[in-house]
Amino acid sequence: MNFNIPITNITFLMQKSISLDTFDFLYAEILPNITLICFILGFIGFIGNIFTFLQPNLRWNNCCIYMLCSSIVDIIHLTINIFPIYVKKNGALGLPWNMSFSLCKMNYFLYSFLPQLSINLLLLSIIDRYACTCALTSWAHRLNQLKMVPRLILIMICISGIFSIYSPILGNNEPSLCGYHEQNIYGILNVFFNGILQPIVILIFVLLTYRNIRQSRQRVGGMVKQGVNRFRNQFIVMIITQVLITAIFSLQWMIIQTYVLFNIGLGKSNDNLLLLAFLFALSNKIYPFNNVKSFYFSILTSKSYRQTFVKGLKKIFSRQRLY
């Protein structure tokens, strides 16, 4: 997703709106604060995830490795999002034209690649939980092997890169613009890959995991022993919660982006155009909360995660007391 690169048509509509002063206040004062809050919460969550997932009882868990990698991608994306690099004109930042052009193209790619990679790594975590619920004789159970982790991560990096290649291709060739010359095509591809395809795949594996859990309980007559698979089930609940929240964020973004895409050129009044412009900007500012939620929903939904986090803090405080 391209959150900070200005869209020429939207900017033009903002300038023509009769409520420009109101929009200027919202766009200059409110929306940047949303981005700052998102970055602060994301950075705190990133530290929390790093601290928790590197604890001895979690560091070799496949699901935790995927979530840790996703958290690293999240903080990189949030950092780029709050400290954007714009190339306003030829020779900006003291760079020659060809370097400015390359930098602009790199921005196009990163703003599409990083969000996709983050969600795809989260998708790997639910695939891992799905594989855990499969029978030992199933081919999917082999995905739980530790040696498969780097291979699957590499596959997801390649897939995310391929699905993001449209962004620099559709970008303007002039660094002074640093936008998109094919707005409609870019919008359609963006909505398809990030608002439709990813949520559908996520929901498919959520349903498959739920089906496996239900069948497993039916095979033992509904009797579940205390402590059996408790750790696994807690992480399944944690991951399913996170992927569903991800799907919700993606769907709201898709709905607003689609609405704006198909209504922006219909000759609406200035007030309606202003509303479209504000909805477009607001949805792009809310979407990065997808990169924030991991730590907080893990704390809320997983007792094992909370206990590991608290035990790690106690170890740190106990060592400080000794010194």
ChimeraX attribute file (.defattr): number of C-alpha atoms within 10 A of each C-alpha:
attribute: neighborCount
match mode: 1-to-1
recipient: residues
	/A:1	22
	/A:2	19
	/A:3	22
	/A:4	19
	/A:5	20
	/A:6	15
	/A:7	18
	/A:8	15
	/A:9	12
	/A:10	18
	/A:11	11
	/A:12	11
	/A:13	17
	/A:14	23
	/A:15	14
	/A:16	12
	/A:17	19
	/A:18	14
	/A:19	14
	/A:20	17
	/A:21	12
	/A:22	12
	/A:23	19
	/A:24	13
	/A:25	11
	/A:26	15
	/A:27	17
	/A:28	11
	/A:29	11
	/A:30	13
	/A:31	18
	/A:32	14
	/A:33	14
	/A:34	16
	/A:35	19
	/A:36	16
	/A:37	13
	/A:38	23
	/A:39	24
	/A:40	16
	/A:41	16
	/A:42	26
	/A:43	21
	/A:44	14
	/A:45	23
	/A:46	24
	/A:47	14
	/A:48	17
	/A:49	24
	/A:50	17
	/A:51	15
	/A:52	25
	/A:53	21
	/A:54	17
	/A:55	14
	/A:56	11
	/A:57	11
	/A:58	16
	/A:59	15
	/A:60	13
	/A:61	17
	/A:62	22
	/A:63	24
	/A:64	20
	/A:65	22
	/A:66	24
	/A:67	25
	/A:68	23
	/A:69	17
	/A:70	26
	/A:71	28
	/A:72	18
	/A:73	22
	/A:74	28
	/A:75	23
	/A:76	16
	/A:77	22
	/A:78	24
	/A:79	16
	/A:80	18
	/A:81	21
	/A:82	15
	/A:83	11
	/A:84	13
	/A:85	14
	/A:86	19
	/A:87	22
	/A:88	15
	/A:89	15
	/A:90	18
	/A:91	16
	/A:92	15
	/A:93	12
	/A:94	9
	/A:95	13
	/A:96	11
	/A:97	17
	/A:98	12
	/A:99	15
	/A:100	24
	/A:101	21
	/A:102	14
	/A:103	18
	/A:104	26
	/A:105	21
	/A:106	13
	/A:107	23
	/A:108	26
	/A:109	21
	/A:110	21
	/A:111	21
	/A:112	25
	/A:113	24
	/A:114	24
	/A:115	25
	/A:116	24
	/A:117	24
	/A:118	25
	/A:119	26
	/A:120	23
	/A:121	25
	/A:122	27
	/A:123	26
	/A:124	24
	/A:125	24
	/A:126	29
	/A:127	22
	/A:128	27
	/A:129	26
	/A:130	24
	/A:131	22
	/A:132	21
	/A:133	25
	/A:134	19
	/A:135	12
	/A:136	11
	/A:137	8
	/A:138	11
	/A:139	10
	/A:140	16
	/A:141	17
	/A:142	16
	/A:143	20
	/A:144	18
	/A:145	11
	/A:146	13
	/A:147	11
	/A:148	13
	/A:149	19
	/A:150	13
	/A:151	11
	/A:152	15
	/A:153	18
	/A:154	12
	/A:155	13
	/A:156	20
	/A:157	19
	/A:158	13
	/A:159	15
	/A:160	22
	/A:161	18
	/A:162	11
	/A:163	18
	/A:164	25
	/A:165	15
	/A:166	17
	/A:167	24
	/A:168	21
	/A:169	16
	/A:170	17
	/A:171	22
	/A:172	18
	/A:173	17
	/A:174	18
	/A:175	24
	/A:176	18
	/A:177	20
	/A:178	25
	/A:179	24
	/A:180	23
	/A:181	17
	/A:182	12
	/A:183	15
	/A:184	12
	/A:185	14
	/A:186	17
	/A:187	18
	/A:188	16
	/A:189	16
	/A:190	22
	/A:191	22
	/A:192	14
	/A:193	17
	/A:194	21
	/A:195	23
	/A:196	17
	/A:197	11
	/A:198	19
	/A:199	21
	/A:200	12
	/A:201	13
	/A:202	22
	/A:203	17
	/A:204	12
	/A:205	21
	/A:206	22
	/A:207	13
	/A:208	17
	/A:209	23
	/A:210	17
	/A:211	13
	/A:212	17
	/A:213	17
	/A:214	13
	/A:215	15
	/A:216	16
	/A:217	12
	/A:218	11
	/A:219	9
	/A:220	10
	/A:221	9
	/A:222	11
	/A:223	9
	/A:224	12
	/A:225	9
	/A:226	7
	/A:227	7
	/A:228	9
	/A:229	11
	/A:230	14
	/A:231	13
	/A:232	14
	/A:233	16
	/A:234	17
	/A:235	22
	/A:236	26
	/A:237	16
	/A:238	22
	/A:239	27
	/A:240	25
	/A:241	18
	/A:242	22
	/A:243	23
	/A:244	15
	/A:245	16
	/A:246	22
	/A:247	23
	/A:248	16
	/A:249	19
	/A:250	20
	/A:251	18
	/A:252	15
	/A:253	23
	/A:254	22
	/A:255	15
	/A:256	18
	/A:257	23
	/A:258	18
	/A:259	14
	/A:260	20
	/A:261	18
	/A:262	12
	/A:263	14
	/A:264	16
	/A:265	10
	/A:266	8
	/A:267	9
	/A:268	12
	/A:269	11
	/A:270	16
	/A:271	14
	/A:272	14
	/A:273	22
	/A:274	23
	/A:275	17
	/A:276	23
	/A:277	23
	/A:278	19
	/A:279	17
	/A:280	20
	/A:281	20
	/A:282	19
	/A:283	19
	/A:284	20
	/A:285	20
	/A:286	17
	/A:287	21
	/A:288	23
	/A:289	21
	/A:290	22
	/A:291	28
	/A:292	23
	/A:293	19
	/A:294	28
	/A:295	23
	/A:296	16
	/A:297	16
	/A:298	22
	/A:299	17
	/A:300	12
	/A:301	19
	/A:302	18
	/A:303	16
	/A:304	19
	/A:305	22
	/A:306	15
	/A:307	13
	/A:308	19
	/A:309	18
	/A:310	12
	/A:311	14
	/A:312	17
	/A:313	13
	/A:314	12
	/A:315	11
	/A:316	10
	/A:317	11
	/A:318	11
	/A:319	9
	/A:320	9
	/A:321	8
	/A:322	6
	/A:323	5
